[in-house]
Amino acid sequence: MIRSALYAPGNVPKMLARVGTFDADAVVLDLEDTVPVAEKEAARHMVKEALGQIKGPRRYVRLNALATGLLELDLSTVFCPDLDGVYLPKVESVEELKHVDSLISEMERRLGLEKDRVEIHPVFETAKGVMRSYQILEESPDRVRKAGFGAVDLMRDIGVRFGPKLWESDGLELLYTRSHLVLAARAAGKLPPLDSVYTSILDLDGLEKEALLARRLGFQGKSAIHPSQVAVINRVFTPSPDEIDYARKVLKAFEEAEAKGSASFTVGEAFVDIPIVEKARLILDRFENPDE
């Protein structure tokens, strides 16, 4: 599970050199929106070199969208054994994922890599993509294991408002989309998705509030655009000591109840049955196996 995914512009060597040092669970080296067209060719080579230098977090590259005509050159340039996955922005059809899957499959074969080793991480950030997200994920290749949400592009697409903050602090404009994507991912058998970036990089209180909302809705983590955001996101998406303690109490009580032929019982004043037991197991699994 990935709690935090930190972006770095692919054309800024200083940021590429440091992005892996901020305790993010994943890094996303960007070839898309943060890189001017004139610098994309140089950025591709800088990103490929940086992939081999980053140790610890999972390493992704955000490609340019298929419609730009730049994706295949992006992918062929950066593809290497150090690449864990690619972010595919503005996804609106399963055909996009299948096309990229075929490209990656051939590259894996050429390099002798295990099939489906390199992940495709589709990002839904248009109205069309969001509304089609269940069908896309349901029919997606096996290397698509989770998805992401891009709120900034969505706000542009649906034209909600414009200003320093693209959505209000309560997140009401994004509530339906967030819930829809969580349900689509889980119904399609994928892992919980990653939430969008929070654009006010100095507002860590606002970031925490939004991250807490995303966790409540079922996201597994959240993207970051500044190193200072990583610690807040990691804390929010890490089970608290109280959660861990309660989960252990639930499993212990379940073992005792099961030995007596019962699958329902109480822990303190709370009624517990199988769905709550399974939730407790999930919490402990994320705590004890955070890299899975």
Secondary structure per residue as TSV (DSSP state, phi and psi in degrees):
chain	resnum	aa	ss	phi	psi
A	1	M	-	360.0	141.5
A	2	I	-	-111.0	117.7
A	3	R	S	-82.3	-44.4
A	4	S	E	-131.9	139.3
A	5	A	E	-130.8	112.8
A	6	L	E	-98.2	123.8
A	7	Y	E	-82.5	149.9
A	8	A	E	-143.6	134.0
A	9	P	E	-62.1	135.0
A	10	G	T	-74.6	-6.3
A	11	N	T	-109.9	14.4
A	12	V	-	-120.7	96.1
A	13	P	H	-54.0	-40.2
A	14	K	H	-60.5	-42.2
A	15	M	H	-71.7	-38.7
A	16	L	H	-61.8	-36.4
A	17	A	H	-70.7	-25.6
A	18	R	H	-108.1	-12.9
A	19	V	G	-59.6	-27.9
A	20	G	G	-83.7	4.7
A	21	T	G	-105.6	7.3
A	22	F	S	-107.9	18.0
A	23	D	-	68.1	19.0
A	24	A	-	-72.0	147.1
A	25	D	S	-71.2	-26.7
A	26	A	E	-144.8	154.0
A	27	V	E	-121.8	147.4
A	28	V	E	-124.8	105.6
A	29	L	E	-84.8	121.0
A	30	D	E	-96.6	130.4
A	31	L	S	-111.9	0.1
A	32	E	S	-96.8	-109.6
A	33	D	T	-65.0	-28.5
A	34	T	T	-85.6	-1.6
A	35	V	S	-114.2	117.7
A	36	P	-	-59.8	151.8
A	37	V	G	-55.2	-41.5
A	38	A	G	-65.7	-17.3
A	39	E	G	-109.8	3.3
A	40	K	H	-64.6	-38.9
A	41	E	H	-63.5	-47.1
A	42	A	H	-64.3	-37.5
A	43	A	H	-63.3	-38.2
A	44	R	H	-55.8	-45.2
A	45	H	H	-71.9	-36.4
A	46	M	H	-65.5	-39.6
A	47	V	H	-65.0	-44.2
A	48	K	H	-61.7	-41.3
A	49	E	H	-64.8	-39.6
A	50	A	H	-66.3	-33.2
A	51	L	H	-56.1	-39.0
A	52	G	T	-75.0	-14.5
A	53	Q	T	-96.0	-16.7
A	54	I	-	-87.0	123.3
A	55	K	-	-121.8	132.9
A	56	G	S	117.4	-77.0
A	57	P	S	-72.8	160.8
A	58	R	E	-68.5	143.4
A	59	R	E	-113.4	115.8
A	60	Y	E	-118.1	157.0
A	61	V	E	-124.6	129.0
A	62	R	E	-86.7	116.4
A	63	L	-	-82.7	165.8
A	64	N	-	-74.5	150.8
A	65	A	-	-60.2	152.1
A	66	L	G	-57.0	-37.0
A	67	A	G	-65.4	-17.7
A	68	T	G	-76.4	-18.5
A	69	G	T	80.4	3.8
A	70	L	-	-101.2	-13.3
A	71	L	H	-60.5	-46.8
A	72	E	H	-64.3	-38.4
A	73	L	H	-69.1	-40.9
A	74	D	H	-52.9	-53.5
A	75	L	H	-65.6	-45.7
A	76	S	H	-65.8	-29.0
A	77	T	H	-76.9	-44.0
A	78	V	H	-89.9	-14.3
A	79	F	-	-63.8	128.8
A	80	C	S	-166.4	168.9
A	81	P	T	-63.0	-17.2
A	82	D	T	-83.7	-4.9
A	83	L	-	-88.1	123.0
A	84	D	-	-91.1	-25.0
A	85	G	E	-178.9	169.6
A	86	V	E	-123.7	142.6
A	87	Y	E	-91.9	128.9
A	88	L	E	-111.5	108.1
A	89	P	-	-80.8	158.0
A	90	K	S	54.6	41.3
A	91	V	-	-69.7	133.7
A	92	E	-	-133.0	-2.3
A	93	S	-	-153.7	152.9
A	94	V	H	-70.6	-23.7
A	95	E	H	-61.2	-33.7
A	96	E	H	-61.1	-45.3
A	97	L	H	-66.6	-40.0
A	98	K	H	-66.6	-36.4
A	99	H	H	-65.0	-47.1
A	100	V	H	-66.4	-36.5
A	101	D	H	-58.5	-43.3
A	102	S	H	-66.3	-37.7
A	103	L	H	-63.5	-46.8
A	104	I	H	-65.8	-40.4
A	105	S	H	-57.6	-42.1
A	106	E	H	-67.5	-39.2
A	107	M	H	-67.8	-40.2
A	108	E	H	-60.3	-42.7
A	109	R	H	-62.0	-43.8
A	110	R	H	-63.2	-36.6
A	111	L	H	-91.3	-0.9
A	112	G	T	72.0	28.4
A	113	L	-	-88.7	155.2
A	114	E	-	-59.7	139.6
A	115	K	T	-61.3	137.8
A	116	D	T	65.1	18.5
A	117	R	-	-66.7	-39.0
A	118	V	S	-89.6	122.4
A	119	E	E	-83.0	146.8
A	120	I	E	-105.9	126.0
A	121	H	E	-114.6	94.6
A	122	P	E	-72.1	141.5
A	123	V	E	-115.6	124.4
A	124	F	E	-95.6	118.9
A	125	E	-	-148.3	19.6
A	126	T	S	-132.1	159.6
A	127	A	H	-59.8	-42.6
A	128	K	H	-64.0	-43.4
A	129	G	H	-63.7	-43.0
A	130	V	H	-62.2	-46.5
A	131	M	H	-66.8	-26.0
A	132	R	T	-97.2	3.7
A	133	S	H	-59.9	-38.8
A	134	Y	H	-63.9	-48.6
A	135	Q	H	-60.8	-42.9
A	136	I	H	-61.6	-47.8
A	137	L	H	-70.1	-36.1
A	138	E	H	-62.3	-36.2
A	139	E	T	-100.9	7.7
A	140	S	S	-76.0	158.1
A	141	P	-	-63.7	163.0
A	142	D	T	-62.3	-27.1
A	143	R	T	-74.6	-5.4
A	144	V	-	-88.5	104.1
A	145	R	-	-107.8	-20.2
A	146	K	-	-156.9	172.1
A	147	A	-	-134.5	174.8
A	148	G	E	-134.5	169.0
A	149	F	E	-122.6	132.9
A	150	G	-	-115.9	95.5
A	151	A	H	-72.7	-32.0
A	152	V	H	-63.6	-49.5
A	153	D	H	-66.9	-33.3
A	154	L	H	-64.1	-42.9
A	155	M	H	-61.5	-37.0
A	156	R	H	-65.8	-42.0
A	157	D	H	-65.9	-42.4
A	158	I	H	-94.2	-8.0
A	159	G	T	66.8	43.2
A	160	V	-	-69.1	-50.6
A	161	R	-	-165.0	174.7
A	162	F	-	-145.2	133.7
A	163	G	S	168.2	-177.2
A	164	P	S	-55.5	-36.7
A	165	K	S	-108.8	121.3
A	166	L	S	-78.9	-15.6
A	167	W	S	-146.6	157.7
A	168	E	-	-71.2	161.6
A	169	S	T	-65.4	-22.3
A	170	D	T	-81.4	-9.6
A	171	G	-	69.1	17.9
A	172	L	H	-60.6	-36.1
A	173	E	H	-61.8	-24.5
A	174	L	H	-107.4	-0.7
A	175	L	H	-61.1	-47.5
A	176	Y	H	-62.6	-45.7
A	177	T	H	-61.4	-45.8
A	178	R	H	-60.2	-48.6
A	179	S	H	-63.4	-40.3
A	180	H	H	-60.0	-45.5
A	181	L	H	-67.9	-37.5
A	182	V	H	-62.7	-47.0
A	183	L	H	-65.6	-40.3
A	184	A	H	-62.3	-44.1
A	185	A	H	-63.7	-47.0
A	186	R	H	-69.7	-38.1
A	187	A	H	-65.1	-29.8
A	188	A	T	-85.6	0.7
A	189	G	T	81.6	17.9
A	190	K	-	-95.6	166.1
A	191	L	-	-66.3	160.2
A	192	P	-	-56.0	145.0
A	193	P	-	-77.8	172.3
A	194	L	E	-100.1	136.2
A	195	D	E	-77.5	164.7
A	196	S	-	-68.2	169.3
A	197	V	-	-69.5	160.1
A	198	Y	-	-111.4	118.9
A	199	T	S	-81.8	-17.4
A	200	S	-	-87.0	90.9
A	201	I	T	-68.6	-20.5
A	202	L	T	-92.6	-10.7
A	203	D	-	-94.3	78.2
A	204	L	H	-72.6	-26.9
A	205	D	H	-66.9	-42.5
A	206	G	H	-64.7	-38.8
A	207	L	H	-60.4	-45.3
A	208	E	H	-61.6	-42.4
A	209	K	H	-61.3	-44.2
A	210	E	H	-69.3	-37.8
A	211	A	H	-64.6	-40.5
A	212	L	H	-61.9	-40.3
A	213	L	H	-62.8	-45.2
A	214	A	H	-61.5	-40.1
A	215	R	H	-65.9	-41.0
A	216	R	H	-60.7	-33.5
A	217	L	H	-80.2	-13.8
A	218	G	T	115.4	7.3
A	219	F	-	-71.9	150.5
A	220	Q	S	-87.3	-17.5
A	221	G	E	-176.3	-168.9
A	222	K	E	-148.0	147.0
A	223	S	E	-81.9	155.5
A	224	A	E	-131.7	146.8
A	225	I	S	-115.4	1.8
A	226	H	S	-146.4	141.1
A	227	P	T	-55.8	-32.0
A	228	S	H	-64.7	-19.1
A	229	Q	H	-80.8	-20.5
A	230	V	H	-62.7	-46.9
A	231	A	H	-62.2	-39.5
A	232	V	H	-63.8	-46.4
A	233	I	H	-64.3	-44.7
A	234	N	H	-60.0	-41.2
A	235	R	H	-64.6	-44.8
A	236	V	H	-63.5	-39.9
A	237	F	T	-94.1	9.5
A	238	T	S	-99.9	129.2
A	239	P	-	-53.9	136.0
A	240	S	-	-74.0	161.5
A	241	P	H	-55.5	-36.5
A	242	D	H	-66.0	-40.1
A	243	E	H	-64.0	-44.2
A	244	I	H	-61.9	-44.9
A	245	D	H	-62.7	-44.1
A	246	Y	H	-66.2	-40.0
A	247	A	H	-61.2	-39.8
A	248	R	H	-67.5	-38.0
A	249	K	H	-64.7	-39.9
A	250	V	H	-62.0	-46.4
A	251	L	H	-67.7	-36.9
A	252	K	H	-65.4	-44.1
A	253	A	H	-66.2	-35.0
A	254	F	H	-64.8	-42.7
A	255	E	H	-59.6	-41.1
A	256	E	H	-68.0	-41.3
A	257	A	H	-67.7	-40.9
A	258	E	H	-62.6	-37.4
A	259	A	H	-63.5	-22.5
A	260	K	T	-97.7	6.3
A	261	G	T	83.5	22.9
A	262	S	-	-122.4	147.5
A	263	A	S	-116.6	7.0
A	264	S	-	-133.3	145.2
A	265	F	E	-166.9	-176.2
A	266	T	E	-122.6	148.3
A	267	V	E	-122.2	110.2
A	268	G	T	66.0	-123.8
A	269	E	T	-101.0	2.4
A	270	A	E	-95.9	132.0
A	271	F	E	-73.8	137.5
A	272	V	E	-131.7	134.9
A	273	D	-	-138.3	-166.5
A	274	I	H	-56.1	-45.8
A	275	P	H	-57.7	-37.0
A	276	I	H	-71.9	-35.8
A	277	V	H	-61.5	-44.7
A	278	E	H	-63.9	-37.0
A	279	K	H	-64.2	-40.8
A	280	A	H	-62.2	-42.2
A	281	R	H	-62.3	-40.2
A	282	L	H	-63.7	-44.2
A	283	I	H	-58.7	-47.2
A	284	L	H	-68.1	-34.9
A	285	D	H	-64.5	-41.7
A	286	R	H	-67.1	-34.1
A	287	F	H	-73.5	-41.4
A	288	E	H	-87.7	-19.6
A	289	N	-	-132.2	62.6
A	290	P	T	-65.4	-18.3
A	291	D	T	-89.5	-4.4
A	292	E	-	-90.0	360.0
